[in-house]
Amino acid sequence: MTARPSDLPDYEAPPVAEVVLGVNFTIPGGLKVYHIGLYRERIKSKFPKFQEQPPLPAQDVPAFSVFSGSPPLPRCWFLDESENRLIQIQADRFIHNWRKVTGKEEYPRYEVIRDEFVARWDEFCEFLVDQGVSKPILNACELAYVNHISKEACWTEPKDLGRLFSFLANDISGGAGHTLESVQCGLRFKLPGGNGHLNVSMTPAIRAQDQQEILRFDLSARGSLVSVDKAQLVEWFDGAREAIVRVFTSLTTKEAHLCWERET
């Protein structure tokens, strides 16, 4: 696997709360409910916990669709004992998450999470072959970083956010007599080489584990990839990670970098 680029900005205490790597695929003939059951038995020793969630909507199609025949498969969660790592599978998605649960977990770094995703995806593809199911046809890849920026880490009021984000004015108070209540926005960039798009969103939120007010700052890259070649898959994710880190660094200030202990 490739190493981290030497000139890529690095942070000792980044605000990252979750990293998500996923692929969108098509399987001729489709997945069946019994496949999910068999797959669960195969990975149960590493991912003993199970949950059902509503399926994620299909991407790049109308929000409302008419289904015929069997209803769509649910989105199945397979969680490890700590629930820090989980696999999500539905009819057209395979997703691997690392996430904080207590808020005290140490971020294991992208390379570790990427290698785990590749291993889990390989195992899933091998499982499909063992079951006589057609190999998945990749349609798209997605990498997302979810950052939780808490009030005690660099900001107190929404008007302070100009100190953290370079694209916000230093004074966003709204003028005399106006108090800024919240900030919510979105940005969209093209990935280098035309390999997709990078979406950035900023929204106020309440952190689940401690009910504290935070700013959620998400960066997600999505692009098309029709090859199942492992090297090309890793190359896309590595390029997306580099773009996310550079955009994150560009959109945040030196004061914020000090807070997050930037090293390079």
Buried (B, 14 or more C-beta within 10 A) or exposed (E): EEEBBEEEBBBEEBBBBBBBBBBBBEBEEBBBEEBBEEBBEBBEEEBEEEEEEEBBEBEEEEEEEEEEEEEBBBBBBBBBEEBBBBBBBBBBBBBBBBBBEEEEEEBEBBBEBBEBBBEBBEBBBEBBEEEEBEEBEBBBBBBBBBBBBBEEBBBEEBBBBBBBBBEBEEEBBEEEEEEBEEBEEEEEBEBEEEBBBBBBBBBEBEBEEEEBEBBBBBBBBBBBBEEBEEEBBBBBBBBBBBBBBBBBBEBBBEEBBEBBEBEE
